[in-house]
């Protein structure tokens, strides 16, 4: 290997270390990419990639509109009504309450495709319900954190438009092509968490004496749910699915669906349109800064790897060992997701650098991109550093490690299923 490749390896190790230490992800990826580009005497590769990534029209439209819509839903409290609508009918169901609550949370995840957002919306209602029914608080919290797989049905999830663009596919076609695996992973998570609950003896009818039960009273059961409000978070997803299946000629965009959903939310909640509009555009700005910012930085990091010759060397290796490509695309993003608490950086960097070369080592672009995306998401589910897990730990008044003790075994088995059946 050349001198620049060795330098790149050292930079990658330093990058992983910095991400584990929870330094600013965008800064770490940008600096690492620039260092590698400069070492290889090709600094302009990094700057040109920065320009290219920050003006990627299709990604900007899909991601920013989705985050803007999410901001409106949060502002109008429609997400709270959706959660209460789906959890209110629950009664004492014994152990079976756990999978029922997970199914409900999984449905909500398709409308709130962020672990932190889902945790913030669902946990204050779901955790008390489960604890009062006899579940240990750590298991109640873990059941919420293990429900993120169905979120990938949402076309607003940043990875979906990113990978579909790489593969030259429509975003809904990409989601549909892998829908069976996504659904399978979601169901597997529910079954595995239920089994883990039994193994860990996390359910008993008389309940558990713990910090949570001492400091929390019963949830407000008199909360009045407005069904029209509760429908609002689901409008864009339903609209996109219906159009793609039954009116494909209409070709409605993600941005259009999100805007219609926001208008519906405003209409039914009669929220001040001036305030809601500000929230929508504030959300769009945050979407560009927080999500596209990572995509841009990951692109610069990948450009640095290309400049040092690492990508060519890696692709050449994978070309002669096809199975290694699948291992790298699954276990690599998974490991980084666990170590850093965020699989986004790992998945975007891998998909930016390696996934376009998938046909050279016997895989499809969308197949390898999907593999990396889902593996990174599963890794985040098993990380005590993930923002959503930390938030859940705070709600349940337990250590993040207590939650991860329950989600990690399920996550590893789900990763094996993803690897062998995708």
Secondary structure, DSSP 4 states (H G I P E B T S, - for coil): --HHHHHHHHHHHHHHHHHHTT--HHHHHHHHHHHHHHHTT-HHHHHHHHHHHHT-HHHHHHHHHHHHHHHHHHHHTHHHHHHHHHHTT----TTHHHHHHHHHHHHHHHHS--HHHHHHHHHHHHHHHHHHTTB-HHHHHHHHHT--GGGGGSTTSHHHHHHHHHHT--HHHHHHHTHHHHHHHHHHHHHHHHHHHHHTT-B-TT----HHHHH-----TT----HHHHHGGGHHHHHHHHHHHH-GGG---HHHHHHHHHHHHHHHHT--HHHHHHHHHHHHHHIIIIIIHHHHHHHHHHHHHHHHTHHHHHHHHHHT-HHHHHHIIIIIHHHHHHHHS-HHHHHHHHHHHTGGGGGGGT--HHHHHHHHHHHHHHHHHT-TT-HHHHHHHHHHTS-HHHHHHHHHHHHHHHHHHHHHH-
